[in-house]
Amino acid sequence: MGKARDRTEDFKDAVRHSARSLGYDEAKLASILASFIIHKPPQRSPFSKAALKTLESIAELDQFLLKHRKDYTDLHRTTEKERDSIEHEVSTFIKTCQEQIDILKNSINQEEETSKGWLGISTTKSNADTIAHKHGVVLILSERLHSVTAQFDKLRAARFQDAINKAIPRRKLKRVTRKDSAETSNSGDMVLREPEELQAEPLRLQQQHLDDETRALQVELTSLLDTVQETETKMVEMSALNHLMSTHVLHQAQQIEHLYEQAVEATKNVELGNKELSQAIQRNSSSRTFLLLFLFVLTFSVLFLDWYNS
């Protein structure tokens, strides 16, 4: 067996001879020969461009979270207003990325609907493979966004938990201070009861009215503090439920991907079964033809032998 020989130069000479015979000048010939060495990058489809843009947005969101993680969790670095601003920016970023992923899903669904024939069956196998690839791309983007969102949910839950831990001692301190002030006011009333009896009656009524308003305001502030604490607790629970729901959604997406892979595999098996059936039908028809031909030849041979013997 002879050794393999590199015939690249022969191919270039043939290309050069063909180009000169077609009237190409040296500039066009040089560009043709350069295209053999430096290949042009393939043009990306609009779906690929949108997917890469979404991936870049998710990467920017991840970098933003890494940059402002300490600013969001450390209570001494930033104020509540700045932390609310960080949370608003992250929420807007997540919403934008989710909208981009939804746009990609809608484009896949539209392409899948247009690729189906009048019986609802995909016309070409390559188009079905492309749609499956796009579904995989969307699933990967959803998983990336979910991982970043889960990190932010943990940071937000830690912030709300710190707020609750900070609010509970304050509430206990206010209750103790209120009890001490009440005891002090009672002892002061017992000691100063005799001098107050010498004062005028309108002053006593005014002081009693002010005390009633103070007590009503204290009760209102206490109920407002209880409401704020209950709201903060519900916000933490809602954040935990949101994280749990996103986890279940990701699990369902993985199950849907598994079902889609099984559907694609079942479609391939059906196509292979149809090919086997068509081949079996062809073999059956050919064997039938051969059997009829054999019977015809056999019958003709018997008749010929009978005629020959007679």
PyMOL commands that set and color helices and strands:
alter all, ss='L'
color gray80, all
select helices_A, chain A and resi 8-21+26-35+46-73+80-115+125-191+193-198+201-309
alter helices_A, ss='H'
color red, helices_A
deselect
rebuild
show_as cartoon
